[in-house]
Amino acid sequence: MSDLHERPTILRITEIGERILHGPCRPAGAEDFGSPELARLIEEMFATMHVADGAGLAANQVDVDLRLFVYDCRDDQGVRHVGHLLNPVVEPQTPGRRLIEDAEGCLSVPGAHATLARPAHAVVHGFDQHGNPRTVVGTGYFARCLQHETDHLNGHLYVDRLSKRDRKDVLRQTAERRDGVFAERAAAAERLNRRGPAADCAPSCRCRPAESPA
Protein backbone atom coordinates (compact mmCIF):
# COMPACT_ATOMS: atom_id res chain seq x y z
CA MET A 1 0.00 0.00 0.00
CA SER A 2 1.31 3.44 -0.88
CA ASP A 3 1.89 6.16 1.69
CA LEU A 4 -1.47 7.54 2.81
CA HIS A 5 -0.26 11.13 2.31
CA GLU A 6 1.17 10.61 -1.19
CA ARG A 7 -0.90 12.19 -3.91
CA PRO A 8 -2.47 9.72 -6.32
CA THR A 9 -1.71 9.96 -10.01
CA ILE A 10 -4.65 11.02 -12.16
CA LEU A 11 -4.62 8.61 -15.09
CA ARG A 12 -5.55 9.29 -18.70
CA ILE A 13 -9.01 7.94 -19.56
CA THR A 14 -9.12 6.04 -22.83
CA GLU A 15 -11.70 6.93 -25.47
CA ILE A 16 -14.02 5.01 -27.74
CA GLY A 17 -12.07 3.68 -30.72
CA GLU A 18 -8.94 2.77 -28.75
CA ARG A 19 -8.15 -0.91 -29.13
CA ILE A 20 -7.97 -1.70 -25.42
CA LEU A 21 -11.65 -0.82 -25.00
CA HIS A 22 -12.83 -3.18 -27.69
CA GLY A 23 -11.54 -6.57 -26.54
CA PRO A 24 -11.77 -8.71 -23.39
CA CYS A 25 -9.36 -7.90 -20.56
CA ARG A 26 -6.84 -10.23 -18.94
CA PRO A 27 -8.14 -12.05 -15.84
CA ALA A 28 -6.37 -11.21 -12.58
CA GLY A 29 -4.06 -14.02 -11.42
CA ALA A 30 -2.02 -15.02 -8.39
CA GLU A 31 0.68 -12.51 -9.33
CA ASP A 32 -1.86 -9.67 -9.08
CA PHE A 33 -3.72 -10.42 -5.86
CA GLY A 34 -2.20 -8.76 -2.80
CA SER A 35 0.45 -6.90 -4.79
CA PRO A 36 1.36 -3.27 -4.01
CA GLU A 37 0.99 -2.51 -7.72
CA LEU A 38 -2.67 -3.58 -7.63
CA ALA A 39 -3.33 -1.57 -4.46
CA ARG A 40 -1.81 1.50 -6.08
CA LEU A 41 -3.80 1.01 -9.27
CA ILE A 42 -7.05 0.83 -7.31
CA GLU A 43 -6.16 4.06 -5.49
CA GLU A 44 -5.35 5.82 -8.73
CA MET A 45 -8.52 4.55 -10.40
CA PHE A 46 -10.64 5.94 -7.56
CA ALA A 47 -8.90 9.31 -7.80
CA THR A 48 -9.28 9.38 -11.58
CA MET A 49 -12.95 8.41 -11.37
CA HIS A 50 -13.72 11.14 -8.84
CA VAL A 51 -11.90 13.84 -10.84
CA ALA A 52 -13.95 12.82 -13.90
CA ASP A 53 -17.19 12.77 -11.85
CA GLY A 54 -17.91 9.13 -12.58
CA ALA A 55 -19.71 6.40 -10.64
CA GLY A 56 -17.50 3.57 -11.91
CA LEU A 57 -14.28 3.00 -13.82
CA ALA A 58 -12.86 -0.11 -15.48
CA ALA A 59 -9.14 -0.80 -15.77
CA ASN A 60 -9.11 -0.71 -19.56
CA GLN A 61 -10.50 2.82 -19.29
CA VAL A 62 -7.11 3.81 -17.86
CA ASP A 63 -5.23 1.72 -20.45
CA VAL A 64 -4.63 -1.28 -18.15
CA ASP A 65 -5.40 -4.76 -19.45
CA LEU A 66 -6.92 -6.26 -16.29
CA ARG A 67 -10.37 -7.47 -15.27
CA LEU A 68 -10.87 -4.86 -12.54
CA PHE A 69 -13.33 -2.09 -11.90
CA VAL A 70 -13.96 0.36 -9.06
CA TYR A 71 -17.27 1.98 -8.16
CA ASP A 72 -18.76 4.72 -5.98
CA CYS A 73 -22.44 4.72 -6.78
CA ARG A 74 -25.80 5.21 -5.14
CA ASP A 75 -28.78 2.95 -5.78
CA ASP A 76 -32.33 4.19 -6.29
CA GLN A 77 -32.89 4.28 -2.52
CA GLY A 78 -29.94 6.61 -2.03
CA VAL A 79 -27.69 3.97 -0.46
CA ARG A 80 -24.05 4.54 -1.39
CA HIS A 81 -21.95 1.59 -2.58
CA VAL A 82 -18.16 1.93 -2.75
CA GLY A 83 -15.70 -0.79 -3.68
CA HIS A 84 -13.82 -2.68 -6.35
CA LEU A 85 -14.11 -6.08 -8.01
CA LEU A 86 -11.69 -8.28 -9.93
CA ASN A 87 -12.68 -10.95 -12.45
CA PRO A 88 -16.37 -9.99 -12.24
CA VAL A 89 -19.04 -12.26 -13.66
CA VAL A 90 -22.68 -11.16 -13.86
CA GLU A 91 -25.18 -13.90 -13.02
CA PRO A 92 -27.37 -14.76 -16.03
CA GLN A 93 -30.67 -12.93 -16.01
CA THR A 94 -33.89 -14.89 -15.71
CA PRO A 95 -36.49 -14.70 -18.50
CA GLY A 96 -39.03 -11.95 -17.94
CA ARG A 97 -36.74 -9.90 -15.71
CA ARG A 98 -37.75 -6.29 -15.17
CA LEU A 99 -35.96 -3.72 -17.28
CA ILE A 100 -35.42 -0.06 -16.47
CA GLU A 101 -34.90 2.56 -19.16
CA ASP A 102 -32.61 5.38 -18.06
CA ALA A 103 -30.00 7.73 -19.43
CA GLU A 104 -26.53 6.20 -19.57
CA GLY A 105 -23.16 7.79 -20.23
CA CYS A 106 -19.53 6.75 -20.20
CA LEU A 107 -16.29 8.49 -19.27
CA SER A 108 -14.76 6.97 -22.41
CA VAL A 109 -17.49 8.57 -24.54
CA PRO A 110 -17.18 12.07 -23.04
CA GLY A 111 -20.17 14.37 -22.94
CA ALA A 112 -22.71 11.97 -24.45
CA HIS A 113 -25.76 10.19 -23.04
CA ALA A 114 -28.44 7.91 -24.43
CA THR A 115 -31.44 6.05 -23.05
CA LEU A 116 -30.75 2.34 -22.58
CA ALA A 117 -32.82 -0.45 -21.03
CA ARG A 118 -31.01 -2.68 -18.52
CA PRO A 119 -32.16 -5.24 -15.94
CA ALA A 120 -33.25 -3.62 -12.67
CA HIS A 121 -31.33 -6.16 -10.56
CA ALA A 122 -27.81 -7.56 -10.94
CA VAL A 123 -25.70 -10.06 -8.99
CA VAL A 124 -21.98 -9.97 -9.72
CA HIS A 125 -19.40 -12.46 -8.43
CA GLY A 126 -15.68 -11.72 -8.28
CA PHE A 127 -12.76 -11.13 -5.92
CA ASP A 128 -11.28 -8.31 -3.85
CA GLN A 129 -7.67 -7.18 -4.22
CA HIS A 130 -6.49 -9.87 -1.79
CA GLY A 131 -8.15 -12.69 -3.71
CA ASN A 132 -11.12 -13.11 -1.37
CA PRO A 133 -14.40 -14.07 -3.09
CA ARG A 134 -16.99 -11.33 -3.20
CA THR A 135 -20.59 -11.10 -4.35
CA VAL A 136 -22.10 -7.68 -5.03
CA VAL A 137 -25.85 -7.22 -5.45
CA GLY A 138 -27.21 -4.11 -7.09
CA THR A 139 -30.64 -2.68 -7.79
CA GLY A 140 -31.74 0.24 -9.90
CA TYR A 141 -28.96 2.62 -10.87
CA PHE A 142 -26.32 0.60 -9.03
CA ALA A 143 -27.33 -2.49 -10.99
CA ARG A 144 -26.82 -0.46 -14.16
CA CYS A 145 -23.36 0.58 -12.98
CA LEU A 146 -22.30 -3.01 -12.23
CA GLN A 147 -23.45 -4.22 -15.65
CA HIS A 148 -21.88 -1.24 -17.43
CA GLU A 149 -18.46 -1.82 -15.84
CA THR A 150 -18.51 -5.57 -16.43
CA ASP A 151 -19.38 -4.87 -20.07
CA HIS A 152 -16.21 -2.77 -20.31
CA LEU A 153 -14.04 -5.68 -19.18
CA ASN A 154 -15.67 -7.88 -21.82
CA GLY A 155 -14.72 -5.35 -24.49
CA HIS A 156 -18.13 -3.71 -24.88
CA LEU A 157 -19.27 -0.10 -24.45
CA TYR A 158 -22.84 0.93 -23.82
CA VAL A 159 -23.00 2.37 -27.33
CA ASP A 160 -22.66 -1.20 -28.65
CA ARG A 161 -26.14 -1.88 -27.22
CA LEU A 162 -27.74 1.07 -29.01
CA SER A 163 -29.52 1.24 -32.34
CA LYS A 164 -27.51 2.60 -35.27
CA ARG A 165 -29.39 5.88 -35.08
CA ASP A 166 -28.82 6.32 -31.34
CA ARG A 167 -25.17 5.35 -31.68
CA LYS A 168 -24.72 7.96 -34.39
CA ASP A 169 -26.30 10.57 -32.12
CA VAL A 170 -23.98 9.61 -29.23
CA LEU A 171 -20.93 9.99 -31.47
CA ARG A 172 -22.19 13.40 -32.58
CA GLN A 173 -22.66 14.47 -28.95
CA THR A 174 -19.17 13.44 -27.93
CA ALA A 175 -17.58 15.13 -30.95
CA GLU A 176 -19.29 18.39 -29.96
CA ARG A 177 -18.65 18.22 -26.21
CA ARG A 178 -15.42 16.32 -25.60
CA ASP A 179 -13.19 19.41 -25.49
CA GLY A 180 -15.34 20.99 -22.80
CA VAL A 181 -15.39 17.76 -20.80
CA PHE A 182 -11.59 17.48 -20.98
CA ALA A 183 -11.25 21.07 -19.79
CA GLU A 184 -13.49 20.35 -16.80
CA ARG A 185 -11.49 17.24 -15.92
CA ALA A 186 -8.19 19.12 -16.18
CA ALA A 187 -9.50 21.84 -13.90
CA ALA A 188 -10.69 19.27 -11.36
CA ALA A 189 -7.30 17.53 -11.43
CA GLU A 190 -5.53 20.84 -10.89
CA ARG A 191 -7.74 21.61 -7.88
CA LEU A 192 -6.88 18.21 -6.43
CA ASN A 193 -3.15 18.80 -7.01
CA ARG A 194 -3.28 22.18 -5.29
CA ARG A 195 -5.32 20.95 -2.36
CA GLY A 196 -3.85 17.46 -2.02
CA PRO A 197 -5.46 14.78 0.14
CA ALA A 198 -6.52 15.79 3.62
CA ALA A 199 -4.28 14.67 6.47
CA ASP A 200 -6.76 12.04 7.55
CA CYS A 201 -7.73 10.84 4.07
CA ALA A 202 -6.27 8.12 1.91
CA PRO A 203 -5.19 9.13 -1.62
CA SER A 204 -8.29 7.31 -2.92
CA CYS A 205 -10.50 9.52 -0.74
CA ARG A 206 -14.09 8.52 -1.50
CA CYS A 207 -15.84 11.46 0.14
CA ARG A 208 -16.70 13.09 -3.17
CA PRO A 209 -20.01 11.96 -4.67
CA ALA A 210 -20.05 10.39 -8.12
CA GLU A 211 -23.02 10.78 -10.42
CA SER A 212 -22.86 8.61 -13.54
CA PRO A 213 -21.48 5.29 -14.74
CA ALA A 214 -18.23 5.26 -16.58
N, C-alpha and C positions, 0 to 999 in steps of 0.2 A: 504494500500500500504506500502511495506517495505521501509526502509530508502534508499534513492537514492545512498548512498555511501557504503552500505553494499554489500559485495560480494555475488553473487548468488551461490547456491549449484549446482554443476555439478552432475546430476543424472545418475544412472546406466541405460544403454539402454538394454532392454530385447532382447532376441534372439529367432529366429525361434525354435519352439518346446515348448516354455513356454506357459502354459495354457492361460494366460491372452491375448495372441495375437490371440487366435484361437476361440474366442467367442465374441458376441456383447457386447459393453460397456454400462454402465448405463447412461441413459439420464440425463443431468443437470437439476436440479429442483430449486425451489424458495430458498432453503437453500444454493445453490451454487452461484447464481447470486449476484454480489456485495460484496461477502465476501473477507476479506483479504487473506484467504487461497487460493482462486482461483487466486487472483492477484499475489500472490507469486508463485504459481505453473506455471502460464504463464511466469513469469520472468525466472524461473529456466528452463523451457522448451526451451525458446529462447537461454539461455546461453549454455545448453546442446547441442542443435542443432548446434550452431555455432562452438563449440569445436569439434564436430564430422563432421563438414563440410557438413551439410545437407541443403536441401531446404525446408524441412517440417518435422514435428514430431508430432505424435499422443500420447495422454495421456497413452494409454496402452503400448506404447514403453518405458515409464519410470515407468511401473508397477502401474499405476493409472487407476482404472476402472471408466472412465468418457468420455463422448462423447465430446471431445475437441481436436483440433489440432492447431498448430501454423505453420506459413509459412513465408519464406523470399526467394522469387523466382522471376526470370526474365522470361518474356514471349519471344516469338520468335522475337519480335521487340526490345528487350533489355529493356523494361519497367519493373522496379522493383516493386514487390507487397509484402507488409509486413503486417501481421496481424494474427488474430486468429479467430476461429469459434467454437461455441458450438452447439451441436445437429444438425450437418450438414445433409442436404438431397440433393442429386444430382437430378436435374430434369431428367425425363426419356428422353432418346435419341430418336430422330425421325428416322424412317426407312430410310435407304440410307445415313445416316450421314457419313461425311468424316472421315476416320481413318488415323492416322499417326503412322508409325512404327519407334520406336526409342529405344535406350538402356535405360534400367530402372534398378535401384538398390534400396537398402533399408538398412537403418542403422541397422535394426534387422537381416539382412542377410549380415554380414560384408564382404566386399571385392569382392562381386559377382555382375555381371550384365548380363542381357539377353535382347534380342530384344522382344518388346511387342507392339502390335497394340492397340491404344486407340483412342477414339473420339477426334477430333481436337478442339472441343469447349465444354465447360462445364459451367453450371449455378448451383450454390450451394446456398441453402437457410439455414439460421441458425440464431444464436444470438451472440452478443458480451458479454463480461464478466458482463455487467450491465443488461443484459436481453433485450437489444434493438434488434429488428429484423435487419438482415443484409442479403444482397444478393451479392454474389461474382461471377463475370463472368471471366472465363479464356479461353485463346486461346493458342494453341501450347503447349509448355513445361509447362506453368503454368496450363493449363487445365489438363495435365497429373498429376501434383502435387496434385491438388484438388481431383481428382478421386482416386489417390493412398492413400491419407490420409483418405478420407472417407471410402475406403475399409478397412483400418486398424480398424476403429471404428465399422465396421460390422463383424470383426473377420476374415478378409481375408488379405493375403499377396499377393504381385504380383506373387509370384511363384505358387500360386493356379491357376493362369490363363495360366500357361505354359503347354506345352506338357510334357509327362512323361520324354522324353529324355532331353528336355531343363531344366526341374526341377532337374534332376539328375546331369546335368552339373553345375547348380548353386550351388547345395549342395557340389559338389567337389571343386568348386572355393572357397567357404567360408571356407571349412575345411583346405584348403591350405593357405589361406591368413588372417584368422581371427586374429592370434597372432600379425601379423604386423600391422593390423588396430588398434587393442587395444593399441599397443605401441604408435602409432601416436596420438591416442586420449588422452592417459595419458600424453604425452609430451605437447600437446596443453593445457590440463587442468592445468598442472604445470606452463606453461608460463602465463596463465591467473591469476593464484593464486599469482605469483610473481609480475606481473604488476598491477593487480587489475583494477577496472573500473576507467576511467578518471574522473577528478573532475566534469566535466560537462556532464557525461554520466550516464544514468540509468544502473542498474545491467544487464538489458536485452539488452544492447547496440546492435543495429542492423547495425552497420557500417561495419561489416565484411561480405563479399559476401558469399553466399551459392550456391553450384553447383549442387546438385543432390537430388531427392526426398528421403524421408526417408522410 
